[in-house]
Amino acid sequence: MDFNFTEEQIAIRDTAKDFAENEIAPSSVERDIKAEFPFEIVKKMGEYGFMGMMVPPEWGGAGFDTISYVLAMEEISKVDASVGVIMSVNNSLVCYGIEKWGTEEQKERFLKPLAAGQLLGCFCLSEPEAGSDATQQRTIAEKDGDYFILNGIKNWITNGKNADVYFVMAATDKEKGYKGISTFLIDKDTPGLDTGVKEDKLGIRSSDTCSVSFTNLKVHKDQVLGSEGMGFKIAMETLNGGRIGIASQALGIAQASLEAAVKYSKQRKAFNAPISNLQAIQFKLSDMATNVDAARMLTLKSAYLKDQHKPYHKEAAMAKLLASKVAVNNALEAIQVHGGYGYVREYLVERYLRDAKITEIYEGTSEIQRIVISRELLRD
């Protein structure tokens, strides 16, 4: 077992770190307060190859491995988790799905510009009545000659307001249940597609989240991804990779919280000495460091298995489950180390906590991750 990164992986990590500190950090606080989408940053991320990291160069991507993606995601999310989730959705969900199941024509039309960062994608699965139970799709796609007519609504769609390509799950045959769900690739300008009001969120406020509705939307059969009835399979397999992305995002938040707590503990004095001299503080920092490293090892393991084309969905679920918990706990502990200062915007740790909580919810709640893990453990 080799714990050393390759020269290329280190270079990618360092590039992401420099980009985050120089391009993202200067506007992160203001964008969080105003809930502003980072248009220029996302554009530059595309130029750096961060929006299609694992897509082969022939399809517009950077052609890197999943470990490189994890390293870059952690560095980006350490500075701004909002930017991290925008990057994660485009990479892990949209690009991955089209690369794996798309036709040559679909890859040329959708994947190339998405991977190059010229277009932005969003993943439309959740609905008002279909959250953790994604089988209960009420968005309907009825066959009409060479077209399908879509009607329905999707909830909690990251990038929903600013996406160019909508990766949509809809029921094409209600009688078949989850085996009657199909996936569609839909352009933003298609008549009948509308976005709702941008959600006013607790955290990751610089990323846009909204509902997306379809009213008699007409989409050609050539825009079905895979084949009819594959939608649920596509969604679940895509989410497996997405969990690696969110685990990486959570790692970034957890690491940022640790670094902030260490730095503050050396500066803040109590009883005529830095509070880092206090055993109570030392124990907190030790636990924070140990937990984030454990989560990082799980995340890298799942990325390694994915790169080796081995089963990784249990490990991805474990990584997301642990990393999201560590992100929340580390942010709470960082606030505790900061005392009253941790509760105000002047110090970043309050934002880390607000950003961390969603990692326990989206792309499968922590409860769903436990179901995925237990099923594998109990499988005959």
C-alpha positions in Angstrom: 0.0 0.0 0.0 1.5 3.3 -1.1 0.5 6.4 0.7 2.6 8.7 -1.5 0.9 10.9 -4.1 2.4 11.1 -7.6 4.1 14.2 -8.8 1.1 15.0 -11.0 -1.3 14.6 -8.0 0.8 16.9 -5.9 1.0 19.5 -8.7 -2.8 19.4 -9.1 -3.3 19.8 -5.3 -0.9 22.7 -5.2 -2.5 24.4 -8.2 -6.0 24.0 -6.6 -4.6 25.5 -3.3 -3.1 28.5 -5.1 -6.2 29.0 -7.1 -8.4 28.9 -4.0 -6.3 31.3 -2.0 -5.7 33.8 -4.8 -8.9 33.6 -6.9 -11.6 32.4 -4.5 -10.7 33.6 -1.0 -10.8 37.4 -1.7 -14.6 37.4 -2.4 -15.7 34.4 -0.3 -17.0 36.4 2.7 -18.9 39.0 0.6 -20.4 36.4 -1.6 -21.6 34.4 1.4 -23.3 37.4 2.9 -24.9 38.5 -0.3 -25.6 35.0 -1.6 -23.9 35.8 -4.9 -23.1 33.1 -7.5 -19.3 33.1 -8.4 -19.7 33.5 -12.1 -16.1 34.6 -12.9 -14.6 32.1 -10.6 -16.5 29.2 -12.2 -15.4 30.4 -15.6 -11.7 30.5 -14.5 -12.1 27.0 -12.9 -13.1 25.8 -16.4 -10.0 27.3 -17.8 -7.9 25.5 -15.2 -9.6 22.2 -16.0 -11.4 21.9 -12.6 -14.9 21.4 -14.1 -14.2 18.2 -16.0 -11.3 16.8 -14.1 -11.9 13.1 -14.7 -13.2 13.4 -18.3 -10.7 12.2 -21.0 -9.1 15.0 -23.0 -10.9 13.9 -26.2 -14.2 14.9 -24.6 -13.0 18.2 -23.3 -11.7 17.2 -19.9 -8.4 17.2 -18.0 -8.1 13.4 -17.9 -7.0 13.2 -14.2 -7.8 10.4 -11.8 -10.3 10.4 -8.9 -7.6 10.9 -6.3 -6.5 14.1 -8.0 -10.1 15.2 -8.0 -10.4 14.5 -4.2 -7.2 16.6 -3.5 -8.4 19.5 -5.6 -11.9 19.4 -4.2 -10.6 19.5 -0.6 -8.4 22.5 -1.4 -11.2 24.4 -3.1 -13.7 23.6 -0.4 -11.3 24.5 2.4 -11.5 28.1 1.2 -15.2 28.1 -0.1 -17.5 25.1 0.1 -20.0 26.9 -2.1 -17.5 26.8 -5.0 -16.7 23.2 -4.0 -20.3 22.0 -4.5 -20.6 23.8 -7.9 -17.5 21.9 -9.0 -18.6 18.6 -7.5 -22.0 18.6 -9.2 -20.5 19.3 -12.6 -17.8 16.7 -12.2 -19.2 13.9 -10.2 -22.8 13.9 -11.3 -23.3 15.5 -14.7 -20.0 14.9 -16.5 -19.6 11.4 -15.1 -23.1 10.3 -16.1 -22.8 11.6 -19.7 -19.3 10.1 -20.1 -20.4 6.7 -18.9 -23.8 6.3 -20.6 -23.9 9.0 -23.3 -23.9 8.4 -27.0 -21.1 9.9 -29.2 -23.6 12.6 -30.2 -24.5 13.4 -26.6 -20.9 13.6 -25.6 -20.1 15.9 -28.5 -23.1 18.1 -27.8 -23.1 18.1 -23.9 -20.0 16.5 -22.4 -17.4 18.5 -24.3 -18.5 22.0 -23.3 -19.4 20.8 -19.8 -16.0 19.3 -19.1 -14.3 22.3 -20.6 -16.2 24.6 -18.3 -18.0 26.4 -21.1 -21.3 25.1 -19.9 -22.6 24.3 -16.4 -24.7 21.3 -15.4 -27.2 20.4 -12.7 -28.6 17.1 -11.5 -32.4 16.9 -11.1 -33.5 13.9 -9.0 -35.1 15.2 -5.8 -38.8 16.2 -5.8 -41.3 17.5 -3.2 -42.4 13.8 -2.6 -39.2 12.1 -3.6 -36.2 12.9 -1.4 -34.5 9.9 0.2 -36.9 7.6 -1.6 -36.0 8.5 -5.1 -38.1 5.7 -6.6 -41.2 7.9 -6.1 -40.7 10.1 -9.2 -43.7 12.2 -10.0 -42.2 14.0 -12.9 -43.7 12.3 -15.9 -42.3 11.9 -19.4 -45.0 10.8 -21.9 -44.1 9.4 -25.3 -45.2 11.5 -28.3 -43.8 10.2 -31.5 -40.1 10.9 -31.5 -40.5 13.1 -28.5 -41.3 13.0 -24.8 -43.5 15.5 -23.0 -42.3 16.3 -19.5 -44.4 17.6 -16.6 -43.3 17.9 -13.0 -41.1 19.7 -10.5 -37.7 19.1 -9.0 -36.5 20.4 -5.6 -33.2 21.5 -4.1 -31.3 21.7 -7.4 -27.7 22.9 -7.0 -26.7 25.2 -9.9 -30.4 25.2 -10.9 -30.6 28.9 -11.6 -27.4 29.1 -13.7 -27.2 25.7 -15.3 -27.0 25.3 -19.1 -27.7 21.5 -19.1 -30.3 19.8 -16.9 -29.7 16.1 -16.1 -33.3 15.0 -15.3 -34.9 11.9 -14.0 -38.5 11.3 -15.0 -41.0 8.4 -15.1 -41.6 7.1 -18.6 -43.6 4.1 -17.4 -45.3 4.4 -14.0 -46.4 0.8 -14.1 -42.8 -0.4 -13.9 -42.0 1.6 -10.8 -38.3 2.4 -10.5 -37.6 0.4 -13.6 -39.7 2.8 -15.5 -37.6 5.9 -14.7 -35.5 7.4 -17.5 -32.9 10.1 -17.7 -33.0 13.2 -20.0 -30.4 15.8 -21.0 -32.2 19.1 -21.4 -31.0 22.5 -22.6 -31.7 25.5 -20.4 -33.6 27.3 -23.2 -36.0 24.5 -23.9 -39.6 26.0 -23.8 -41.4 24.7 -20.7 -38.4 24.8 -18.4 -38.6 27.3 -15.5 -36.7 27.8 -12.3 -38.2 28.8 -9.0 -37.0 31.4 -6.4 -33.4 31.0 -5.2 -33.5 29.4 -1.8 -32.3 31.5 1.1 -30.0 28.9 2.8 -28.2 28.5 6.1 -24.9 27.7 4.4 -23.2 27.3 1.0 -25.0 30.5 0.2 -22.8 31.4 -2.8 -24.1 28.4 -4.6 -27.5 28.7 -6.0 -30.3 26.2 -5.1 -33.8 26.3 -6.5 -36.7 24.3 -7.7 -37.0 23.5 -11.4 -40.3 22.9 -13.1 -41.3 21.3 -16.5 -44.5 22.3 -18.1 -45.3 20.4 -21.4 -41.6 20.4 -22.1 -40.9 18.7 -25.4 -37.6 16.8 -25.6 -36.4 14.5 -28.4 -35.7 10.8 -27.8 -32.1 11.4 -28.8 -31.7 13.2 -25.5 -32.5 10.1 -23.4 -29.4 9.1 -21.6 -28.6 5.4 -21.8 -32.0 3.8 -22.7 -35.6 4.1 -21.4 -35.9 2.6 -18.0 -32.3 3.1 -17.0 -32.8 6.3 -15.1 -32.9 5.0 -11.6 -29.8 2.8 -12.2 -28.0 5.9 -13.7 -29.0 8.1 -10.8 -27.8 5.6 -8.1 -24.5 4.8 -9.8 -23.9 8.5 -10.4 -24.6 9.3 -6.8 -22.0 6.8 -5.7 -19.3 8.9 -7.3 -21.0 12.1 -6.1 -20.5 10.9 -2.5 -16.8 11.0 -3.1 -17.1 14.6 -4.2 -19.2 15.6 -1.1 -16.9 13.7 1.2 -14.0 15.8 -0.3 -16.0 18.9 0.2 -16.6 18.0 3.9 -12.9 17.3 4.3 -12.1 20.8 3.1 -14.4 22.3 5.7 -13.1 20.0 8.4 -9.4 20.8 7.6 -10.2 24.5 7.4 -11.8 24.3 10.9 -8.8 22.5 12.3 -6.3 25.0 10.9 -8.3 28.0 12.1 -8.5 26.5 15.6 -4.8 25.8 15.7 -3.9 29.3 14.6 -6.3 31.0 17.0 -5.1 28.8 19.9 -1.5 30.0 19.4 -2.6 33.7 19.3 -5.2 33.9 22.0 -3.8 34.3 25.5 -5.5 33.3 28.8 -3.8 33.2 32.2 -0.8 34.9 30.8 -0.1 32.2 28.1 -1.5 31.0 24.8 -4.6 28.8 25.2 -2.8 26.2 23.1 -0.9 25.4 26.3 -4.1 24.3 28.0 -4.6 20.5 27.9 -8.3 21.0 27.2 -7.5 22.8 24.0 -4.8 20.3 23.1 -7.2 17.5 23.4 -9.7 19.2 21.1 -7.1 19.8 18.5 -5.8 16.2 18.7 -9.3 14.8 18.2 -10.0 17.2 15.3 -6.8 16.2 13.6 -7.3 12.5 14.1 -10.8 12.5 12.9 -10.1 14.5 9.7 -7.2 12.2 8.8 -9.4 9.2 9.3 -12.1 10.6 7.0 -9.4 11.6 4.5 -8.1 8.0 4.4 -11.6 6.6 3.8 -12.2 9.2 1.0 -8.9 8.4 -0.7 -9.6 4.7 -0.4 -13.0 5.1 -2.2 -11.3 7.2 -4.9 -8.6 4.6 -5.3 -11.1 1.8 -5.7 -13.0 3.9 -8.3 -9.8 4.5 -10.3 -9.1 0.7 -10.2 -12.6 0.0 -11.5 -13.4 -2.0 -8.4 -16.7 -1.8 -6.3 -16.6 1.3 -4.2 -20.2 2.3 -3.3 -19.9 1.0 0.3 -16.6 2.8 0.8 -18.0 6.0 -0.8 -21.0 5.9 1.6 -18.6 5.3 4.5 -16.4 8.3 3.4 -19.4 10.6 3.1 -20.9 9.5 6.4 -17.7 10.0 8.3 -16.4 13.1 6.5 -19.7 15.0 6.9 -19.8 14.2 10.6 -16.2 15.3 11.1 -16.9 18.5 9.2 -19.8 19.4 11.5 -17.9 18.4 14.7 -14.7 20.1 13.7 -16.6 23.3 12.9 -18.3 23.2 16.3 -15.0 22.6 18.1 -13.4 25.4 16.2 -16.1 27.8 17.4 -15.6 26.5 20.9 -11.9 27.2 20.7 -12.6 30.7 19.5 -15.1 31.4 22.2 -17.3 34.4 21.6 -15.3 35.4 18.5 -16.2 32.1 16.9 -19.9 33.2 16.9 -19.3 36.3 14.7 -18.7 36.8 11.0 -15.3 38.4 11.6 -13.9 34.9 12.1 -14.6 32.3 9.4 -15.5 29.4 11.7 -19.2 30.3 12.0 -19.4 29.9 8.2 -17.7 26.6 8.4 -20.4 25.3 10.6 -23.2 26.7 8.4 -21.5 25.1 5.3 -20.8 21.8 7.0 -24.3 20.8 8.0 -25.6 20.3 4.4 -22.9 17.6 3.8 -24.9 15.4 6.1 -28.0 15.9 4.0 -27.5 16.2 0.2 -26.5 13.4 -2.2 -28.0 11.0 0.4 -28.5 11.8 4.0 -26.3 10.2 6.7 -29.2 7.8 7.4 -29.2 6.7 3.8 -25.5 6.1 3.9 -26.0 3.8 6.9 -28.6 1.9 4.9 -26.2 1.5 2.0 -23.4 0.3 4.3 -25.5 -2.1 6.3 -26.9 -3.7 3.1 -23.4 -4.5 2.0 -22.5 -5.9 5.4 -25.6 -8.1 5.6 -25.5 -9.3 2.0 -25.4 -13.1 1.7 
